[in-house]
Amino acid sequence: MSDKASAKTGIAGLGLAALGIVFGDIGTSPLYTFKTVLDLTGDKPDATAIMGSVSLILWTLIIITTVKYVNVAMRVDNDGEGGILALMSLLGVKKQNRPLIVAAGLFGAALIYGDGAITPAISVLSALEGVEQVTPSLTPWVLYGAVFILVALFALQPLGTARIGRSFGPVMLVWFGVMAAMGIYGILQHPAIVAAINPYYGLKYLASGGLTGFLVLGGVFLCVTGAEALYADMGHFGPTPIRLAWNFVVFPSLILNYIGQAAIVLNGAPTDGNIFYRLCPPMLLTPLIVLATVATIIASQSIITGAFSMTRQAIQLGWMPRLNIRQTSAEGFGQIYVSAVNWLLMIATVALTIGFGKSDNLAAAYGIAVSMTMLMTSVLLFIAMREIWRWSIVAAGALAGLFLVVDSAFFAANMTKFFQGGYVPLAIAVAVYAVMWIWHRGTKAMHNSVQGTLIPIDEFFAKLQSGTVARVPGTAVFLTLSAKGVPPVMFWHVQLNRALQERVLVLQWSILSVPRVADADRFTINQEAPDFWRVEAKYGFMEMPDVPRLLASCMAAGCPIDLADITYYVGRTTIVPREDGKGLPTWQRAPFAAMSRNSARMSDYLKVPNGRLVEIGRQIPI
């Protein structure tokens, strides 16, 4: 096989894998979108409402997903990584003070957690509600079945998803193929529905539908709730496989299915129950329900995995407290498990499932979080067009203006659902944003407090040479975030023990606003005094530090340390209020102190072997 053929096969394989990981959410939206839209049009929608609604759905898919995300956003990558946090970092928020960009990026990310709690609930409920059309007597058991599936899904997360993930792509390929076939079956019953591809029908319905036409946008938006995942998961597969899967499989299948649903309604099919399942011949309904349930489980898994990945990004960028992150497979960097996120997300999802009971009720709460995230993304894209692509303000304003107008219309329509449950994802987002904001404020105050107590290297070594501090055999490695001076943990060690090893290495690390750092740029070594070295290590926000591996590389680069005779020192902080009363207010300091106490140990985060670790406690006033 030629290299070109191998490359094509590899891209096709990645495209197949992307079907399961990237498109699960948007791929299961036909289960509830058109049904929700018709419920908003009234009890007996006429031809104008049906044609207009499906036209709006089709053009929403084209403008938001195909144009905005697939063809624009995916070209603005942070060294191959996508998503709103990666975009925020790309705009240089670490190099300059840009509070509005930070606020937009962080709140947009926080909103995704709110969406992540609703997506599994509405997807699984929608799939299982198909049994109502097979055996109505099973209707009361739908909720119990959904709760059981969701609890089982979250309970399996600690095992990892590497093996299950291999089957995601083929299953979703079957799902999209079935949806396309069902759509064609529906279109053949009323071929005139194809005219709805003309945007005139959608615009006409919006113009003449009054308040109802505007409210329908809240339902129409459900067809693109998974579009943000295309951008966020770009780093796992690359843009080409995602575009390939979207253009040749997902997009055509969605269009055919939505048009097919509209066709059978236009042909006289009843609108009560789930319209999606009315496209299926009765004898095949049970297998379809099973397939739909599996597809929604895959969609839910994708949301959970995405939440884990985004949490890791936020931690690496310094916007969340350290959490225990476990790599569940050596096959893929994205195969991770974050226990705290998993169980909190499970509690929220199950609570929403029980509280709302039906997918129709959940649809009212769905959409606000995603529409606001998309609005934030459009704002950041405009800035990226100007600063990264160097577009003129006219060109950037024209394209970003189109996105902003569309996103604003959907956001306004979704906000009308605020008191029907839309406040739930917003409340989750506000809570997540508060955690990120308070953590960042606290870590900044703690850093400033520590920096004010740093001792110059020359002064410290002058004290060592006075003979009051004993030098003992071995190598001491002090872990610190301080880029200059004597690390506080080193000063406290000498002050308490009146001794210091013969060889000393200070290891300072930082997380850059890029996903990954090349091995050649990983670290620098400087000898600042006799037998005293400072190593500055750099990691990307998609990487996890590994100190033992880093020190082995330092030794290979010429740093004369003995890896078999190392003692690691790390500080363990206790947050206390400043005595002058000028520190953080209590409502910020208290939750930060609680998060600091309960965050993962620094040594675990850095993969330091516990058998060679010494932790030194100290109080830091902020």
C-alpha positions in Angstrom: 0.0 0.0 0.0 1.4 3.4 -1.0 2.0 6.2 1.6 -0.8 8.2 0.1 -3.2 5.2 0.4 -2.1 4.6 3.9 -2.7 8.2 4.8 -6.2 8.1 3.4 -6.9 4.9 5.3 -5.6 6.5 8.5 -7.8 9.6 8.0 -10.8 7.4 7.3 -10.2 5.4 10.4 -9.9 8.6 12.5 -13.1 9.9 10.8 -14.9 6.7 11.9 -13.6 7.0 15.5 -14.7 10.7 15.5 -18.3 9.5 14.7 -18.4 8.0 18.2 -16.5 10.5 20.2 -17.3 13.9 18.5 -20.8 13.5 17.0 -22.7 11.6 19.7 -24.5 14.6 21.0 -25.5 16.3 17.8 -26.1 12.9 16.2 -28.9 12.0 18.7 -30.6 15.4 18.6 -33.2 14.2 16.0 -34.7 12.1 18.8 -36.2 15.2 20.4 -35.5 18.4 18.3 -38.4 18.3 15.7 -40.8 17.0 18.3 -40.0 19.9 20.6 -40.2 22.4 17.7 -43.7 21.2 16.7 -44.9 21.4 20.3 -44.0 25.0 20.2 -45.9 25.7 17.0 -49.2 24.7 18.5 -51.5 21.6 18.7 -52.1 21.4 14.9 -49.2 22.9 12.9 -50.1 23.8 9.4 -47.9 23.4 6.3 -46.4 26.9 6.8 -45.2 26.0 10.3 -43.9 22.5 9.3 -42.0 23.8 6.2 -40.7 26.8 8.0 -39.6 24.8 11.1 -37.6 22.2 9.1 -36.1 25.0 6.9 -34.9 26.8 10.0 -33.4 23.5 11.3 -31.5 22.9 8.1 -30.1 26.4 7.8 -29.2 26.4 11.5 -27.1 23.3 10.9 -25.5 24.9 7.9 -24.7 28.3 9.4 -23.7 27.3 12.9 -22.2 23.8 12.5 -20.9 23.8 8.9 -19.8 27.4 8.5 -19.0 28.6 12.0 -17.5 25.5 13.6 -16.3 23.2 10.8 -15.0 25.9 8.4 -14.1 28.8 10.7 -13.5 27.9 14.3 -11.5 24.8 13.5 -9.1 26.9 11.6 -8.3 28.9 14.8 -6.5 26.2 16.7 -4.1 26.5 19.6 -1.3 24.2 18.3 -3.8 21.7 17.2 -6.2 22.0 20.2 -9.6 23.5 20.1 -12.4 24.5 22.5 -13.2 27.8 24.2 -10.4 27.4 26.8 -7.8 26.7 24.2 -9.1 29.7 22.2 -9.0 31.9 25.3 -5.3 30.9 25.9 -4.5 31.5 22.3 -5.5 35.1 22.7 -2.6 35.7 25.1 -4.4 36.1 28.4 -1.2 35.1 30.3 0.9 37.7 28.6 -1.4 40.6 29.1 -4.3 41.6 31.3 -7.5 40.9 29.3 -10.2 40.4 31.9 -13.1 40.5 29.4 -11.6 37.7 27.3 -10.9 35.7 30.4 -14.5 36.2 31.6 -15.9 35.2 28.2 -13.7 32.1 28.0 -14.2 30.9 31.6 -17.9 31.4 31.7 -18.3 29.8 28.3 -16.4 26.8 29.7 -18.4 26.7 32.9 -21.6 26.7 30.8 -20.5 23.5 29.1 -20.7 21.7 32.5 -24.4 22.8 32.8 -25.0 21.4 29.3 -23.1 18.2 30.2 -25.5 17.5 33.1 -28.6 17.8 30.8 -27.4 16.0 27.7 -27.2 12.5 29.1 -30.6 12.9 30.8 -32.5 14.2 27.7 -30.8 11.8 25.3 -31.4 8.6 27.3 -35.0 9.6 28.2 -35.8 10.4 24.5 -34.5 7.0 23.4 -36.4 5.0 26.0 -39.6 6.9 25.4 -39.9 5.0 22.2 -41.3 2.0 24.2 -44.5 4.0 24.7 -45.3 3.4 21.0 -44.5 -0.3 21.3 -46.0 -1.2 24.7 -47.8 1.8 26.4 -48.0 -0.2 29.6 -44.2 0.2 30.0 -44.4 4.0 30.1 -44.1 4.3 33.9 -40.8 2.3 33.7 -39.1 4.7 31.3 -37.8 6.9 34.1 -36.5 4.0 36.1 -34.8 2.6 33.1 -33.2 5.9 32.3 -31.9 6.4 35.9 -30.5 2.8 35.9 -28.6 3.3 32.6 -27.2 6.7 33.7 -26.0 5.4 37.1 -24.4 2.4 35.4 -22.7 4.6 32.9 -21.1 6.8 35.5 -20.3 3.8 37.7 -18.3 2.3 34.8 -16.2 5.4 34.2 -13.3 4.4 36.7 -12.7 1.3 34.5 -11.8 3.5 31.5 -13.4 3.5 28.0 -10.5 2.4 25.8 -12.1 -1.0 24.8 -15.7 0.3 24.6 -14.4 3.3 22.6 -13.3 1.0 19.7 -16.9 0.1 19.0 -18.3 3.6 19.3 -17.4 4.6 15.7 -19.0 1.6 14.0 -22.1 1.7 16.1 -22.6 5.4 15.3 -22.0 4.7 11.6 -24.9 2.2 11.7 -26.9 4.8 13.6 -26.4 7.5 11.0 -27.0 5.1 8.2 -30.3 4.0 9.8 -31.3 7.7 10.3 -30.6 8.5 6.7 -32.6 5.5 5.5 -35.5 6.5 7.7 -35.4 10.0 6.4 -35.5 8.8 2.8 -38.5 6.6 3.6 -40.3 9.6 5.0 -39.4 11.9 2.1 -40.8 9.3 -0.4 -44.2 9.7 1.4 -44.3 13.5 0.6 -41.5 14.5 -1.8 -42.6 18.1 -1.9 -41.0 18.6 1.5 -37.6 18.9 -0.2 -38.5 22.5 -1.1 -37.9 23.3 2.5 -34.2 23.5 1.7 -35.0 26.9 0.4 -34.3 29.4 3.3 -37.3 31.4 2.1 -39.6 29.1 4.0 -37.8 29.6 7.3 -37.5 33.3 6.9 -41.2 33.6 5.9 -42.2 31.7 9.0 -40.1 33.8 11.3 -41.5 37.0 9.7 -45.1 35.9 9.9 -45.1 33.7 12.9 -45.0 36.6 15.5 -44.1 35.5 19.0 -44.6 31.8 18.2 -42.1 32.0 15.4 -39.6 33.6 17.7 -40.2 31.0 20.5 -39.7 28.2 17.9 -36.1 29.2 17.7 -35.6 27.8 21.2 -36.6 24.4 19.9 -34.7 24.7 16.6 -31.5 25.4 18.5 -31.5 21.9 19.9 -30.4 20.6 16.5 -26.9 22.1 17.1 -26.3 21.5 20.8 -23.4 19.2 20.1 -21.6 21.6 17.7 -19.2 23.0 20.3 -17.9 19.4 20.7 -16.5 19.5 17.1 -14.2 22.3 18.1 -13.4 21.1 21.6 -12.4 17.6 20.4 -10.3 18.7 17.5 -7.1 17.9 19.4 -8.0 14.2 19.6 -8.5 13.6 15.9 -7.4 16.7 13.9 -9.6 18.8 11.7 -9.5 16.7 8.6 -11.1 13.5 10.0 -13.8 15.6 11.7 -14.6 17.5 8.5 -14.7 14.3 6.6 -17.1 12.6 9.0 -19.3 15.7 9.2 -19.5 16.4 5.4 -20.0 12.9 4.2 -21.8 11.1 7.0 -23.3 13.2 9.8 -24.6 16.2 8.0 -26.4 14.3 5.1 -27.9 11.9 7.7 -29.2 14.7 9.9 -30.7 16.6 6.9 -32.4 13.5 5.5 -33.9 12.6 8.9 -35.2 16.0 9.7 -36.7 16.4 6.3 -38.2 12.9 6.6 -39.8 13.7 9.9 -41.3 16.9 8.5 -42.5 14.9 5.4 -44.6 12.4 7.4 -46.2 15.1 9.5 -47.0 17.0 6.3 -48.5 13.8 5.0 -50.8 13.6 8.0 -48.9 11.6 10.6 -50.0 12.4 14.2 -47.7 14.7 16.1 -48.3 13.3 19.6 -45.6 11.0 20.9 -42.1 10.9 19.4 -42.2 11.8 15.7 -38.7 10.3 15.2 -40.0 6.8 15.9 -43.0 7.2 13.5 -40.5 7.1 10.7 -39.8 3.5 11.5 -41.9 0.5 10.3 -43.7 -1.1 13.3 -41.8 -4.4 12.9 -38.4 -2.7 13.3 -39.4 -0.4 16.1 -38.0 -2.5 19.0 -34.5 -2.9 17.3 -34.5 0.9 16.6 -35.2 1.7 20.3 -32.3 -0.6 21.3 -30.0 1.1 18.7 -31.2 4.6 19.8 -30.5 3.8 23.5 -27.0 2.6 22.7 -26.4 5.7 20.6 -27.5 8.0 23.5 -25.2 6.1 25.9 -22.3 6.8 23.5 -23.4 10.4 23.2 -23.5 10.6 27.0 -20.0 9.0 27.3 -18.7 11.7 24.9 -20.0 14.4 27.1 -18.5 12.9 30.2 -15.1 12.4 28.5 -15.3 16.0 27.3 -15.9 17.2 30.9 -12.9 15.3 32.1 -10.7 16.8 29.3 -11.9 20.3 30.0 -11.3 20.0 33.7 -7.7 18.9 33.0 -7.2 22.0 30.8 -8.7 24.3 33.5 -6.4 22.8 36.2 -3.3 23.1 34.0 -4.1 26.7 33.2 -4.5 27.5 36.9 -8.3 28.0 36.9 -9.3 25.0 39.0 -7.9 23.3 42.1 -5.8 20.2 41.6 -7.9 17.1 41.3 -6.8 13.5 41.1 -6.6 12.7 37.4 -6.0 9.1 36.4 -4.9 7.9 33.0 -7.1 4.9 32.2 -5.3 3.8 29.1 -1.9 4.1 27.4 -3.6 4.1 24.0 -4.8 7.7 24.1 -4.0 10.8 26.0 -7.7 11.6 26.2 -8.5 8.4 28.1 -8.6 9.9 31.6 -10.8 9.7 34.7 -11.5 12.5 37.1 -13.3 11.1 40.1 -14.8 14.3 41.6 -16.1 15.5 38.2 -17.6 12.1 37.5 -19.7 11.7 40.7 -20.8 15.4 40.8 -21.9 15.1 37.2 -23.7 11.9 38.0 -25.6 13.5 40.9 -26.6 16.4 38.8 -27.7 14.3 35.8 -29.7 11.8 37.8 -31.3 14.7 39.8 -32.4 16.4 36.6 -33.7 13.1 35.1 -35.9 12.5 38.2 -36.8 16.1 38.7 -38.0 16.7 35.1 -39.2 13.2 34.4 -39.7 13.5 30.6 -37.6 14.6 27.7 -40.3 17.2 26.8 -39.8 18.9 30.2 -36.0 18.7 29.9 -36.1 20.4 26.5 -37.3 23.5 28.3 -34.1 23.6 30.3 -31.9 22.7 27.4 -30.2 25.2 25.1 -29.6 28.2 27.3 -26.1 27.0 28.4 -25.0 26.0 24.9 -26.4 29.1 23.1 -24.5 31.4 25.6 -21.3 29.3 25.1 -21.6 29.8 21.3 -22.2 33.5 21.8 -18.9 33.7 23.8 -17.1 31.7 21.2 -18.3 34.1 18.5 -16.9 37.1 20.4 -13.5 35.3 20.8 -13.5 34.3 17.1 -14.0 38.0 16.1 -10.9 38.9 18.2 -9.0 36.0 16.7 -9.9 37.1 13.2 -8.5 40.5 13.9 -5.4 39.6 15.9 -4.3 36.2 14.5 -5.6 36.3 10.9 -5.1 40.0 10.6 -8.4 40.5 8.9 -9.8 44.0 8.4 -12.5 45.1 10.8 -15.0 45.1 7.9 -14.3 41.5 6.9 -14.1 40.2 10.5 -17.2 42.2 11.5 -19.2 40.9 8.6 -18.5 37.2 9.3 -18.5 37.4 13.1 -21.5 39.7 12.9 -23.4 37.0 11.1 -22.5 34.5 13.8 -23.4 37.0 16.6 -26.8 37.8 15.1 -27.7 34.2 14.8 -26.3 33.2 18.2 -28.0 36.2 19.9 -31.4 35.3 18.3 -31.1 31.7 19.6 -29.9 32.9 23.0 -32.8 35.4 23.4 -35.3 32.6 22.4 -33.8 30.2 24.8 -33.9 32.7 27.6 -37.7 32.7 27.5 -37.3 29.1 29.0 -35.5 30.5 32.0 -38.3 29.9 34.5 -39.3 26.5 32.9 -36.0 25.0 34.0 -33.4 27.0 32.0 -32.1 28.4 35.3 -30.7 24.9 36.1 -27.7 24.9 33.7 -27.1 28.6 34.4 -26.9 27.9 38.1 -24.5 25.0 37.5 -22.4 27.3 35.3 -22.4 30.1 37.9 -21.2 27.7 40.6 -18.4 26.4 38.3 -17.4 29.9 37.3 -17.3 31.0 41.0 -15.0 28.0 41.8 -12.6 29.0 38.9 -12.6 32.7 39.8 -12.1 32.2 43.5 -9.3 29.7 42.9 -7.5 32.0 40.6 -7.8 34.9 42.9 -6.6 32.8 45.9 -3.6 31.4 44.0 -2.6 34.8 42.8 -2.8 36.2 46.4 -0.8 33.3 47.7 1.9 33.7 45.1 2.2 37.4 45.9 2.5 36.6 49.6 5.2 34.1 49.0 7.1 36.3 46.6 7.4 39.0 49.3 9.4 36.6 51.5 11.9 35.2 49.0 15.6 35.4 50.0 18.3 36.1 47.4 20.5 33.2 46.5 23.7 35.1 47.4 22.5 36.0 50.9 21.3 32.4 51.6 24.6 30.8 50.5 26.6 33.3 52.6 24.7 32.0 55.6 25.5 28.4 54.6 29.2 29.2 54.4 29.2 30.6 57.9 29.3 27.1 59.2 26.0 27.1 61.1 24.3 24.8 58.6 25.6 21.2 58.3 26.0 19.8 54.8 25.0 16.1 54.5 25.5 13.5 51.7 22.8 13.2 49.0 20.7 15.3 46.7 17.8 17.5 47.7 15.2 18.4 45.1 13.0 21.4 46.1 9.7 21.8 44.2 8.5 25.3 43.7 6.5 27.7 41.5 8.9 30.6 42.3 11.1 31.5 39.4 13.8 33.3 41.4 15.4 33.4 44.9 15.5 30.6 47.4 12.2 28.6 47.4 10.3 29.0 50.7 10.3 25.2 51.2 14.1 25.2 51.1 14.4 28.0 53.5 12.0 26.4 56.0 13.8 23.0 55.6 17.2 24.7 56.5 15.6 26.7 59.3 14.0 23.7 60.9 16.7 21.1 60.4 19.8 23.2 60.3 21.2 21.0 57.6 21.2 20.7 53.8 22.3 18.1 51.3 25.6 18.5 49.5 23.8 18.8 46.1 20.7 20.9 45.7 18.4 21.2 42.7 15.5 23.6 42.6 12.8 22.6 40.2 10.4 25.2 39.1 7.7 24.4 36.5 5.1 26.5 34.6 2.1 25.7 32.4 2.2 27.6 29.1 -0.8 28.7 27.0 0.0 26.0 24.4 -1.3 22.4 24.4 2.2 20.7 24.4 5.8 21.6 24.6 8.5 20.0 22.4 11.0 17.8 24.3 13.8 20.1 23.1 12.2 23.1 24.8 11.1 21.1 27.9 13.6 22.5 30.4 16.7 24.7 31.0 19.4 24.1 33.6 21.4 26.9 35.3 24.0 26.4 37.9 23.6 29.4 40.3 26.1 28.4 43.0 28.5 25.6 43.7 26.5 22.3 43.7 23.3 24.3 43.3 21.2 24.1 40.1 17.9 25.6 39.1 15.8 23.7 36.5 13.0 25.5 34.8 10.5 23.1 33.2 7.7 24.0 30.9 4.5 22.0 30.1 1.5 22.6 27.9 -2.0 22.7 29.3 -2.7 19.2 27.8 0.3 17.6 29.5 0.8 16.2 33.0 4.2 16.9 34.7 6.3 13.9 35.6 9.2 14.9 37.8 11.2 11.6 37.9 11.2 11.4 34.1 12.2 15.1 33.9 15.1 14.6 36.3 16.3 11.6 34.3 16.4 13.9 31.2 18.3 16.5 33.3 20.9 14.0 34.3 21.2 12.9 30.6 21.8 16.5 29.7 24.8 16.8 32.1 23.3 17.7 35.5 25.4 15.7 38.0 22.7 14.3 40.3 22.3 10.8 41.6 18.8 9.6 40.8 19.2 6.8 43.4 19.9 9.2 46.2 17.3 11.9 45.9 15.0 13.4 48.6 12.1 15.5 47.3 10.8 18.5 49.4 7.4 20.1 48.8 5.5 22.6 50.8 2.0 22.0 52.2 0.2 25.2 52.8 -2.3 26.4 55.3 -4.2 29.5 54.3 -4.7 32.1 57.1 -5.9 35.8 57.0 -3.4 38.6 56.8 -2.8 40.3 60.1 -3.2 43.8 58.6 -6.7 43.0 57.4 -5.8 43.9 53.8 -6.0 40.4 52.3 -8.9 38.7 50.5 -12.3 39.1 52.0 -13.6 36.2 54.0 -16.1 35.1 51.4 -13.2 34.5 49.0 -10.5 33.4 51.4 -12.6 30.8 53.2 -13.7 28.8 50.1 -10.2 29.1 48.6 -8.8 27.7 51.9 -11.3 24.8 51.7 -10.4 24.0 48.1 -6.7 24.2 48.9 -7.1 21.8 51.8 -9.1 19.3 49.7 -7.1 19.6 46.4 -4.9 16.7 45.3 -1.4 16.6 46.8 1.2 18.5 44.8 3.5 15.4 45.0 0.8 13.3 43.4 0.2 15.9 40.7 3.9 15.9 39.9 4.2 12.0 40.2 6.8 12.3 43.0 7.5 8.9 44.6 6.1 9.0 48.2 8.9 6.9 49.6 11.4 9.8 48.9 9.1 12.7 49.8 9.3 15.1 52.7 6.3 17.6 53.1 6.9 20.7 55.1 3.9 22.6 56.3 3.7 26.3 56.5 1.1 29.1 56.9 0.6 31.6 54.2 -1.4 34.8 54.9 -3.6 36.1 52.1 
